[in-house]
Amino acid sequence: MPDVLEQSPVRAFPGSIDIVVPCHNEAEALPLSTPTVIDLMRSLIARNGANDCRLRLVLVDDGSRDRTWEVIKDQARQFPEVTGIKLARNFGHQNALLGGLSRANAEVVISLDADLQDDPKAMEAMIEKYRHGAEIVFGVREERATDTVFKRSTAVGFYRIMNALGINLVHNHADYRLMSRKALRVLLEYNEVNLFLRGVVASMGFKTAIVEYARSSRVAGSTSYNIAKMLGLALTGLLSFSSLPLRMIAVAGFFASLLSLFIALWVLFSALFERQYIVPGWASLLLPISLFGSLQLLSAGIIGEYIGRIYLEVKRRPRFILDDVVDGRRLDGSVAFRDEDVVADAD
């Protein structure tokens, strides 16, 4: 992604900042990560003399099974900057993040995970990139020493496959990014159900910049993002942004047809002129059946994945449903529950 020229006109420090944090079973991490982020941002705002800057930390409980929602409500009572959003059930990381972004209304919006593996100090550099003209700033991991060898190798393989298929992603970027209000409004116009935000945001255009940081260990707790979820997200990204697998099926079918024609001509020639070579045997039956049977199953599977995603898109089911809202700006700290806050995203 092209970086922003440093000679771009410098904007004023943002008048409002929303930080959106999707949370799933993060009851152990939030008591450590929330004060860290708030203190860091308060200090940054004070150093820039932006006393009128409105800071808000939007914590989205994505159907957690632990005490995450209770912790969020406690933090809303403790910190006026905290707004908590509870989803009706677990909708997945991407939809939970979108749910939080849909409630953001600040000049700049930053998305960050609750475990603080992505260094929150990089937000200062992101805001500086924004001030120099960037509408989108991607947080990029310069090294992944805390990740396992398996996770690092699969991540590298994923980015290589996506690039080979013509899908332009920011290498080593997950969902740690800054977006301007203008860029966020455009993002919210995307209505797809099969959501792969890092691909959508990278394809939007606008002036972009990159901020590199070192990835750390979790502050507490354990990740709920297992291998199955990572593979599901990778498959969604692949099928949402490329039709090349369908073309590969067509190409494979073409060459398989040529091979079948060659075999048919060879069998016909042998039957007419070289009868001594026509020997009944299992190999001549098993190999073609296995080859073409496997090719048909693979083709049907790939086509089925696309059809399944089309099925979900045309049903237009909500990508997330808000169940409850707590607003730390209320002096009494009670739940700020309003009918208009409990909505389903049907767009």
C-alpha positions, -999 to 999 in steps of 0.1 A, spaced: 0 0 0 14 34 -8 23 56 22 12 92 26 37 119 16 51 136 47 47 170 30 9 167 29 -9 195 48 -11 188 85 -46 184 99 -55 195 135 -55 168 162 -88 149 159 -117 165 178 -131 130 186 -117 95 187 -136 62 189 -117 30 197 -137 -1 189 -127 -33 207 -145 -66 199 -145 -89 229 -152 -126 232 -145 -143 266 -122 -114 276 -132 -111 312 -95 -116 323 -80 -93 297 -103 -63 299 -94 -51 335 -58 -48 322 -63 -36 287 -91 -10 292 -71 12 317 -40 8 296 -57 21 264 -76 49 282 -45 62 301 -24 61 269 -50 81 250 -56 105 278 -19 112 279 -17 116 241 -46 140 241 -30 161 269 4 162 252 -13 176 220 -32 202 240 -65 188 226 -85 192 258 -118 193 238 -111 160 221 -139 135 229 -125 100 236 -147 69 236 -138 33 240 -165 10 225 -164 -25 239 -184 -50 220 -194 -82 238 -197 -109 211 -219 -134 229 -192 -142 256 -198 -172 279 -178 -157 308 -183 -125 328 -172 -102 299 -205 -82 299 -204 -77 337 -168 -65 334 -177 -41 306 -206 -26 327 -182 -22 357 -157 -4 335 -185 19 321 -191 29 357 -154 35 364 -145 52 331 -168 77 314 -151 70 281 -164 34 280 -195 25 260 -204 -12 261 -224 -30 234 -238 -65 240 -247 -86 210 -276 -110 212 -253 -140 205 -219 -148 191 -218 -134 156 -180 -138 150 -151 -114 152 -157 -96 119 -194 -90 126 -188 -79 161 -162 -54 149 -186 -41 123 -213 -38 150 -190 -15 170 -179 5 139 -216 11 130 -220 28 164 -189 50 159 -194 87 151 -160 102 157 -136 120 134 -113 90 135 -121 54 145 -95 29 155 -102 -9 158 -81 -29 183 -83 -63 199 -88 -66 237 -58 -88 243 -33 -59 234 -11 -82 213 -12 -53 189 7 -25 205 -17 3 215 12 28 215 11 25 177 -21 46 178 -1 77 183 18 71 150 -15 63 133 -30 96 143 1 114 130 -4 96 97 -40 107 97 -29 143 104 -7 141 73 -35 132 50 -42 94 54 -78 84 55 -69 48 64 -38 37 84 -30 0 86 -12 -14 116 13 -39 104 32 -65 125 69 -61 117 77 -93 135 56 -121 151 80 -137 176 52 -145 200 32 -165 174 38 -202 170 58 -215 140 25 -231 127 7 -197 129 35 -178 113 39 -203 84 2 -205 77 -1 -167 77 27 -164 52 11 -191 30 -23 -174 33 -9 -140 20 10 -157 -8 -21 -175 -20 -42 -144 -18 -16 -124 -38 -13 -152 -63 -51 -150 -68 -49 -113 -75 -63 -102 -41 -43 -73 -27 -40 -74 10 -17 -55 33 9 -81 44 8 -89 82 -22 -66 87 -51 -80 107 -78 -56 119 -57 -30 138 -63 1 118 -74 37 119 -102 50 96 -114 86 91 -151 94 93 -152 96 55 -136 61 50 -159 46 77 -190 59 60 -179 42 28 -172 10 46 -206 9 61 -221 11 26 -208 -25 19 -237 -48 26 -221 -82 21 -229 -109 47 -197 -129 41 -175 -103 58 -137 -100 54 -129 -65 66 -92 -65 59 -100 -73 22 -128 -48 20 -109 -19 36 -78 -26 15 -99 -24 -17 -116 9 -9 -89 32 -21 -83 66 -4 -50 78 9 -34 51 30 -4 47 53 13 19 73 25 19 109 47 -10 119 48 -24 155 61 -54 174 34 -80 183 34 -89 220 19 -117 241 -16 -115 254 -21 -95 286 -43 -122 301 -65 -151 293 -64 -173 262 -75 -168 226 -108 -182 214 -97 -178 178 -89 -214 170 -77 -230 139 -112 -237 126 -121 -200 129 -89 -189 112 -95 -213 83 -131 -201 80 -120 -165 78 -93 -174 52 -118 -192 31 -143 -163 33 -115 -139 22 -106 -162 -7 -141 -168 -20 -153 -132 -14 -127 -115 -35 -118 -140 -62 -136 -161 -88 -103 -177 -99 -111 -211 -83 -141 -213 -106 -119 -206 -136 -94 -232 -123 -123 -257 -124 -130 -247 -160 -93 -251 -169 -91 -284 -151 -123 -296 -169 -108 -286 -203 -76 -306 -198 -95 -335 -183 -116 -335 -214 -85 -336 -236 -71 -364 -216 -104 -383 -219 -104 -378 -256 -68 -391 -258 -77 -422 -238 -108 -428 -259 -88 -426 -292 -61 -449 -277 -87 -475 -266 -104 -473 -301 -70 -476 -319 -60 -506 -297 -94 -523 -302 -91 -521 -340 -54 -527 -346 -37 -540 -315 -62 -564 -299 -34 -582 -280 -29 -551 -258 -65 -550 -246 -61 -569 -213 -88 -567 -187 -74 -553 -155 -82 -533 -124 -57 -505 -131 -72 -494 -164 -106 -490 -146 -95 -477 -112 -71 -450 -123 -96 -431 -146 -124 -435 -122 -103 -422 -93 -90 -393 -113 -123 -381 -127 -142 -389 -96 -119 -368 -74 -120 -340 -99 -158 -340 -99 -160 -340 -61 -134 -312 -58 -153 -291 -85 -186 -297 -68 -171 -287 -34 -157 -254 -47 -189 -246 -66 -209 -255 -35 -189 -230 -14 -197 -202 -38 -234 -212 -39 -236 -214 -1 -222 -179 1 -247 -167 -25 -274 -183 -5 -264 -164 27 -261 -131 7 -296 -133 -8 -313 -142 25 -301 -108 39 -301 -120 75 -287 -95 100 -249 -95 104 -253 -86 141 -281 -78 165 -277 -54 194 -291 -66 227 -280 -41 253 -260 -9 256 -242 7 286 -229 42 284 -201 54 307 -210 90 301 -241 86 324 -230 99 358 -250 72 376 -234 45 356 -266 26 349 -274 8 317 -283 33 290 -309 11 274 -330 26 246 -353 9 221 -335 25 192 -302 9 205 -316 -27 202 -314 -30 164 -306 -56 139 -282 -47 111 -303 -57 81 -284 -38 55 
